[in-house]
């Protein structure tokens, strides 16, 4: 019998302005895990990835199906 692994689901809301992003991270129950005003550009993306990493483990970062894969799609890699 195969054992199924739990899947961590995070929702990210982004209120996008010209020079910043107001982001909020929620878990699958709608509990707020984090919120921040992030600058536009790489500094903001870096901070968003740091915020997400606070709620993920290595299994969630699978390069084919996990957050790493999603991140690649988002940035076009």
C-alpha positions as CSV (number, residue, x, y, z in Angstrom):
1,X,0.0,0.0,0.0
2,X,1.4,3.4,-1.0
3,X,1.5,6.2,1.5
4,X,0.1,9.5,0.3
5,X,2.1,12.6,1.4
6,X,0.3,15.7,2.7
7,X,0.2,18.6,0.4
8,X,0.8,22.1,1.8
9,X,-1.5,24.6,0.1
10,X,-0.8,28.3,0.4
11,X,-2.8,31.2,-1.1
12,X,-1.1,34.4,-2.0
13,X,-3.0,37.6,-2.5
14,X,-1.3,40.5,-4.3
15,X,-2.7,44.1,-4.4
16,X,-0.4,45.4,-7.1
17,X,0.4,49.2,-7.2
18,X,2.9,51.0,-9.4
19,X,5.8,50.9,-7.0
20,X,4.9,48.2,-4.4
21,X,2.8,45.1,-3.8
22,X,0.7,44.5,-0.7
23,X,0.7,40.7,-0.2
24,X,-1.0,38.4,2.1
25,X,-0.4,34.6,2.6
26,X,-3.2,32.3,3.8
27,X,-3.2,28.6,4.6
28,X,-5.9,26.3,3.2
29,X,-8.2,27.1,6.1
30,X,-8.0,30.9,5.4
31,X,-5.8,31.6,8.4
32,X,-3.4,34.6,7.7
33,X,0.2,33.4,7.8
34,X,1.8,36.6,6.7
35,X,1.3,40.1,5.3
36,X,3.7,42.7,4.0
37,X,4.2,45.6,1.7
38,X,6.9,44.6,-0.7
39,X,8.9,46.8,-3.1
40,X,8.6,46.3,-6.9
41,X,11.4,44.2,-8.5
42,X,13.8,41.6,-7.3
43,X,13.9,42.8,-3.7
44,X,10.2,42.3,-3.4
45,X,10.3,38.8,-5.1
46,X,13.1,37.8,-2.8
47,X,11.2,38.8,0.3
48,X,8.0,37.0,-1.0
49,X,10.0,33.8,-1.5
50,X,11.4,34.2,2.1
51,X,7.9,34.6,3.4
52,X,6.7,31.5,1.6
53,X,9.7,29.5,2.8
54,X,8.7,30.2,6.4
55,X,5.7,27.9,5.8
56,X,7.2,25.2,3.6
57,X,9.6,22.3,4.0
58,X,11.8,20.5,1.5
59,X,9.1,18.2,0.3
60,X,7.0,21.2,-0.7
61,X,9.9,22.4,-2.9
62,X,9.9,19.4,-5.3
63,X,11.5,20.7,-8.6
64,X,8.9,19.0,-10.8
65,X,5.6,19.5,-9.0
66,X,6.1,21.7,-5.9
67,X,6.6,25.4,-5.2
68,X,9.9,25.5,-7.1
69,X,8.1,24.4,-10.2
70,X,5.4,27.0,-9.7
71,X,8.0,29.7,-9.1
72,X,9.7,28.8,-12.4
73,X,6.4,29.2,-14.3
74,X,5.7,32.5,-12.7
75,X,9.0,34.0,-13.6
76,X,9.2,32.2,-17.0
77,X,12.1,29.9,-16.5
